[in-house]
Amino acid sequence: MAEQRFEVLLDGVPYSVTASPFEFNTETRYKVQYNGNEHIFTWDSSLGRLASIDDDAGIIPDNLELEIARKLQSSTRV
């Protein structure tokens, strides 16, 4: 899997997103960077989608987390 770059415009705020996949205990995770912030995304079975799991996950705007998850899931099979 290769690094992905995409632009997102949500509520008038532009985000430049870079997602780099990596393997952790046979599970694909993503190092996601947007506008200078870095988070780790992985599959969350309770949500049924990719979600941020790092200590600062609560600071990601909900709509941005959903859009990043949607883009990553549409480009790969989770």
DSSP file (Angstrom, degrees, kcal/mol; ACC not computed):
  #  RESIDUE AA STRUCTURE BP1 BP2  ACC     N-H-->O    O-->H-N    N-H-->O    O-->H-N    TCO  KAPPA ALPHA  PHI   PSI    X-CA   Y-CA   Z-CA
    1    1 A M              0   0    0      0, 0.0     2,-0.2     0, 0.0    75,-0.0   0.000 360.0 360.0 360.0 142.7    0.0    0.0    0.0
    2    2 A A        -     0   0    0      1,-0.1     2,-0.0    18,-0.1    17,-0.0  -0.656 360.0 -87.8-107.7 160.8    1.2    3.4   -0.9
    3    3 A E        -     0   0    0     -2,-0.2     2,-0.4    17,-0.1    17,-0.2  -0.365  43.0-148.5 -61.3 142.2    1.0    6.8    0.8
    4    4 A Q  E     -A   19   0A   0     15,-2.7    15,-2.8    -2,-0.0     2,-0.4  -0.932  12.3-169.9-118.0 141.7   -2.1    8.8    0.0
    5    5 A R  E     +A   18   0A   0     -2,-0.4     2,-0.3    13,-0.2    13,-0.2  -0.996  16.8 155.2-128.8 135.5   -2.5   12.5   -0.3
    6    6 A F  E     -A   17   0A   0     11,-2.3    11,-3.0    -2,-0.4     2,-0.4  -0.991  34.2-126.1-155.4 159.5   -5.8   14.4   -0.6
    7    7 A E  E     -A   16   0A   0     -2,-0.3     2,-0.4     9,-0.2     9,-0.2  -0.858  22.1-169.5-107.9 141.9   -7.4   17.7    0.1
    8    8 A V  E     -A   15   0A   0      7,-2.6     7,-3.1    -2,-0.4     2,-0.5  -0.998   9.4-163.2-132.7 135.7  -10.6   18.1    2.1
    9    9 A L  E     +A   14   0A   0     -2,-0.4     2,-0.5     5,-0.2     3,-0.0  -0.958  18.8 170.9-119.5 111.6  -12.7   21.2    2.4
   10   10 A L  E >   -A   13   0A   0      3,-2.3     3,-2.3    -2,-0.5    54,-0.1  -0.981  68.2 -15.2-126.3 125.9  -15.1   21.0    5.4
   11   11 A D  T 3  S-     0   0    0     -2,-0.5    -1,-0.1     1,-0.3    -2,-0.0   0.845 128.2 -54.5  52.7  36.8  -17.2   23.9    6.7
   12   12 A G  T 3  S+     0   0    0      1,-0.2    -1,-0.3    -3,-0.0    -3,-0.0   0.499 113.7 118.7  79.2   4.1  -15.0   26.3    4.7
   13   13 A V  E <   -A   10   0A   0     -3,-2.3    -3,-2.3     2,-0.0     2,-0.3  -0.910  56.5-142.0-106.6 122.2  -11.8   25.0    6.3
   14   14 A P  E     -A    9   0A   0      0, 0.0     2,-0.4     0, 0.0    -5,-0.2  -0.632  16.5-169.6 -83.7 139.6   -9.2   23.4    4.0
   15   15 A Y  E     -A    8   0A   0     -7,-3.1    -7,-2.6    -2,-0.3     2,-0.6  -0.996  14.0-154.1-127.9 133.2   -7.2   20.4    5.2
   16   16 A S  E     -A    7   0A   0     -2,-0.4    19,-1.4    -9,-0.2     2,-0.4  -0.944  24.7-166.0-104.7 115.8   -4.2   18.9    3.4
   17   17 A V  E     -AB   6  34A   0    -11,-3.0   -11,-2.3    -2,-0.6     2,-0.4  -0.865  17.3-176.6-114.1 135.4   -4.1   15.2    4.4
   18   18 A T  E     -AB   5  33A   0     15,-2.6    15,-3.0    -2,-0.4     2,-0.5  -1.000   7.6-170.9-125.5 129.5   -1.4   12.6    4.1
   19   19 A A  E     -AB   4  32A   0    -15,-2.8   -15,-2.7    -2,-0.4    13,-0.2  -0.982   3.1-172.5-125.8 123.8   -2.0    9.0    5.1
   20   20 A S  E     - B   0  31A   0     11,-2.4    11,-2.8    -2,-0.5   -17,-0.1  -0.959  17.3-140.9-117.5 116.8    0.8    6.4    5.3
   21   21 A P  E     + B   0  30A   0      0, 0.0     2,-0.3     0, 0.0     9,-0.2  -0.431  25.2 170.5 -75.3 149.8   -0.2    2.7    5.9
   22   22 A F  E     - B   0  29A   0      7,-2.6     7,-3.2    -2,-0.1     2,-0.4  -0.979  31.7-112.4-151.9 157.7    1.9    0.5    8.2
   23   23 A E  E     + B   0  28A   0     -2,-0.3     2,-0.4     5,-0.2     5,-0.2  -0.765  29.4 175.2 -95.4 136.6    1.5   -3.0    9.7
   24   24 A F  E >  S- B   0  27A   0      3,-2.7     3,-1.4    -2,-0.4    -2,-0.0  -0.924  76.3 -21.2-140.5 112.9    1.1   -3.4   13.5
   25   25 A N  T 3  S-     0   0    0     -2,-0.4     3,-0.1     1,-0.3    -1,-0.0   0.922 126.7 -52.5  51.3  49.9    0.4   -7.0   14.8
   26   26 A T  T 3  S+     0   0    0      1,-0.2     2,-0.4     0, 0.0    -1,-0.3   0.569 118.5 114.6  64.3  13.1   -0.9   -8.1   11.3
   27   27 A E  E <   -B   24   0A   0     -3,-1.4    -3,-2.7    15,-0.0     2,-0.5  -0.921  67.9-125.3-114.2 136.5   -3.3   -5.1   11.3
   28   28 A T  E     +B   23   0A   0     -2,-0.4    15,-0.4    -5,-0.2     2,-0.3  -0.692  34.8 174.8 -81.8 126.7   -3.1   -2.2    8.8
   29   29 A R  E     -B   22   0A   0     -7,-3.2    -7,-2.6    -2,-0.5     2,-0.4  -0.819  20.0-135.1-122.8 166.6   -2.9    1.2   10.5
   30   30 A Y  E     -BC  21  41A   0     11,-2.5    11,-2.7    -2,-0.3     2,-0.8  -0.986   5.4-146.4-129.0 130.8   -2.4    4.6    9.1
   31   31 A K  E     -BC  20  40A   0    -11,-2.8   -11,-2.4    -2,-0.4     2,-0.5  -0.871  31.6-166.5 -88.4 112.4   -0.2    7.5   10.2
   32   32 A V  E     -BC  19  39A   0      7,-3.3     7,-2.9    -2,-0.8     2,-0.4  -0.893  11.2-174.2-110.5 127.2   -2.4   10.4    9.2
   33   33 A Q  E     +BC  18  38A   0    -15,-3.0   -15,-2.6    -2,-0.5     2,-0.4  -0.968   6.2 172.4-119.0 135.2   -1.2   14.0    9.1
   34   34 A Y  E >   -BC  17  37A   0      3,-2.5     3,-2.8    -2,-0.4   -17,-0.2  -0.970  69.9 -20.5-142.8 129.1   -3.3   17.0    8.4
   35   35 A N  T 3  S-     0   0    0    -19,-1.4     3,-0.1    -2,-0.4   -18,-0.1   0.821 130.0 -45.7  44.7  41.1   -2.3   20.6    8.6
   36   36 A G  T 3  S+     0   0    0      1,-0.3     2,-0.3   -20,-0.2    -1,-0.3   0.331 114.9 113.2  90.4  -7.7    0.7   19.7   10.9
   37   37 A N  E <   -C   34   0A   0     -3,-2.8    -3,-2.5     2,-0.0     2,-0.4  -0.771  50.4-154.8 -98.4 144.4   -1.2   17.4   13.2
   38   38 A E  E     +C   33   0A   0     -2,-0.3     2,-0.3    -5,-0.2    -5,-0.2  -0.967  17.8 165.8-124.3 136.0   -0.5   13.6   13.3
   39   39 A H  E     -C   32   0A   0     -7,-2.9    -7,-3.3    -2,-0.4     2,-0.5  -0.948  32.1-123.4-141.3 159.7   -2.8   10.8   14.4
   40   40 A I  E     -C   31   0A   0     -2,-0.3    13,-2.8    -9,-0.2    14,-0.6  -0.935  26.0-164.7-107.6 125.9   -3.0    7.0   14.1
   41   41 A F  E     +CD  30  52A   0    -11,-2.7   -11,-2.5    -2,-0.5     2,-0.3  -0.882  16.1 158.8-109.0 141.4   -6.0    5.5   12.5
   42   42 A T  E     - D   0  51A   0      9,-2.3     9,-2.5    -2,-0.4     2,-0.3  -0.939  49.2 -71.8-149.2 171.0   -7.1    1.9   12.7
   43   43 A W  E     - D   0  50A   0    -15,-0.4     2,-0.6    -2,-0.3     7,-0.2  -0.495  39.1-162.1 -70.4 130.2  -10.3   -0.2   12.3
   44   44 A D  E >>> - D   0  49A   0      5,-2.6     4,-2.0    -2,-0.3     5,-1.3  -0.938   3.4-166.1-113.8 106.3  -12.8    0.3   15.1
   45   45 A S  T 345S+     0   0    0     -2,-0.6    -1,-0.1     1,-0.2     5,-0.1   0.789  86.9  58.7 -67.2 -26.9  -15.2   -2.5   15.1
   46   46 A S  T 345S+     0   0    0      1,-0.2    -1,-0.2     3,-0.1    -2,-0.0   0.828 116.1  34.9 -71.0 -29.4  -17.7   -0.8   17.4
   47   47 A L  T <45S-     0   0    0     -3,-0.7    -2,-0.2     2,-0.3    -1,-0.2   0.681 102.8-132.2 -92.0 -21.7  -17.9    2.1   14.9
   48   48 A G  T  <5S+     0   0    0     -4,-2.0     2,-0.3     1,-0.3    -3,-0.2   0.789  76.6  67.8  72.8  28.5  -17.7   -0.1   11.8
   49   49 A R  E   <S-D   44   0A   0     -5,-1.3    -5,-2.6    -7,-0.1    -1,-0.3  -0.963  94.9 -71.2-160.7 172.3  -15.0    2.3   10.3
   50   50 A L  E     +D   43   0A   0     -2,-0.3     2,-0.3    -7,-0.2    -7,-0.2  -0.496  54.8 174.1 -69.8 146.1  -11.5    3.5   10.6
   51   51 A A  E     -D   42   0A   0     -9,-2.5    -9,-2.3    -2,-0.2     2,-0.2  -0.986  36.4 -96.5-152.1 157.2  -11.0    5.9   13.6
   52   52 A S  E     +D   41   0A   0     -2,-0.3   -11,-0.3   -11,-0.2    13,-0.0  -0.564  33.7 177.8 -76.0 138.1   -8.2    7.7   15.3
   53   53 A I        +     0   0    0    -13,-2.8   -12,-0.1    -2,-0.2    -1,-0.1   0.392  39.8 109.1-122.8   0.8   -6.9    5.9   18.4
   54   54 A D  S >  S-     0   0    0    -14,-0.6     3,-1.9     1,-0.1     4,-0.2  -0.193  84.6 -96.1 -79.0 173.6   -4.0    8.1   19.7
   55   55 A D  T 3  S+     0   0    0      1,-0.3     3,-0.4     2,-0.1    -1,-0.1   0.788 124.4  47.3 -59.0 -30.7   -4.1   10.2   22.9
   56   56 A D  T >  S+     0   0    0      1,-0.2     3,-2.0   -18,-0.1     4,-0.4   0.165  74.5 115.4 -97.7  18.0   -5.1   13.3   21.0
   57   57 A A  G X   +     0   0    0     -3,-1.9     3,-1.3     1,-0.3    -1,-0.2   0.801  66.2  67.0 -58.5 -29.6   -7.9   11.7   19.0
   58   58 A G  G 3  S+     0   0    0     -3,-0.4    -1,-0.3     1,-0.2     4,-0.1   0.631  91.0  62.0 -68.8 -13.4  -10.5   13.8   20.7
   59   59 A I  G <  S+     0   0    0     -3,-2.0    -1,-0.2     2,-0.1    -2,-0.2   0.600  77.8 100.7 -90.5  -9.7   -9.2   17.0   19.1
   60   60 A I  S <  S-     0   0    0     -3,-1.3     2,-0.0    -4,-0.4    -8,-0.0  -0.600  86.1-110.8 -72.7 128.3   -9.9   15.9   15.5
   61   61 A P    >>  -     0   0    0      0, 0.0     4,-2.4     0, 0.0     3,-0.7  -0.386  25.0-126.8 -56.9 134.7  -13.1   17.5   14.3
   62   62 A D  H 3> S+     0   0    0      1,-0.3     4,-2.4     2,-0.2     5,-0.2   0.882 108.5  51.4 -53.6 -43.9  -15.7   14.7   13.9
   63   63 A N  H 3> S+     0   0    0      1,-0.2     4,-1.8     2,-0.2    -1,-0.3   0.832 110.1  50.1 -67.2 -30.0  -16.6   15.6   10.3
   64   64 A L  H <> S+     0   0    0     -3,-0.7     4,-2.7     2,-0.2     5,-0.2   0.916 109.5  50.1 -72.0 -43.1  -12.9   15.5    9.4
   65   65 A E  H  X S+     0   0    0     -4,-2.4     4,-2.5     1,-0.2    -2,-0.2   0.919 112.0  48.8 -59.8 -43.3  -12.3   12.1   11.1
   66   66 A L  H  X S+     0   0    0     -4,-2.4     4,-2.5    -5,-0.2    -1,-0.2   0.909 112.4  47.6 -62.5 -42.8  -15.3   10.7    9.2
   67   67 A E  H  X S+     0   0    0     -4,-1.8     4,-2.5     2,-0.2    -2,-0.2   0.900 111.9  49.1 -68.5 -40.8  -14.1   12.1    5.8
   68   68 A I  H  X S+     0   0    0     -4,-2.7     4,-2.6     2,-0.2     5,-0.2   0.940 113.0  48.1 -62.1 -46.2  -10.6   10.8    6.3
   69   69 A A  H  X S+     0   0    0     -4,-2.5     4,-2.8    -5,-0.2     5,-0.2   0.918 111.6  50.4 -59.7 -44.1  -12.0    7.3    7.2
   70   70 A R  H  X S+     0   0    0     -4,-2.5     4,-2.1     1,-0.2    -1,-0.2   0.927 112.1  46.6 -60.9 -45.9  -14.3    7.4    4.2
   71   71 A K  H  X S+     0   0    0     -4,-2.5     4,-1.0     2,-0.2    -2,-0.2   0.924 114.9  46.1 -64.3 -44.2  -11.5    8.3    1.8
   72   72 A L  H  X S+     0   0    0     -4,-2.6     4,-1.0     1,-0.2     3,-0.4   0.916 114.1  47.9 -65.8 -42.3   -9.2    5.7    3.2
   73   73 A Q  H  < S+     0   0    0     -4,-2.8    -1,-0.2     1,-0.2    -2,-0.2   0.829 108.3  54.7 -68.3 -31.3  -11.8    3.0    3.2
   74   74 A S  H  < S+     0   0    0     -4,-2.1    -1,-0.2    -5,-0.2    -2,-0.2   0.747 111.8  44.7 -73.8 -21.3  -12.9    3.8   -0.4
   75   75 A S  H  < S+     0   0    0     -4,-1.0     2,-0.3    -3,-0.4    -1,-0.2   0.611 121.5  29.3 -97.3 -13.1   -9.3    3.3   -1.6
   76   76 A T  S  < S-     0   0    0     -4,-1.0     2,-0.6    -3,-0.1    -1,-0.1  -0.927  78.8-111.6-140.0 164.1   -8.5    0.1    0.3
   77   77 A R              0   0    0     -2,-0.3    -3,-0.1     1,-0.1    -4,-0.1  -0.892 360.0 360.0 -98.2 121.6  -10.3   -2.9    1.7
   78   78 A V              0   0    0     -2,-0.6    -1,-0.1    -5,-0.2   -50,-0.1   0.418 360.0 360.0 -95.4 360.0  -10.3   -2.9    5.5
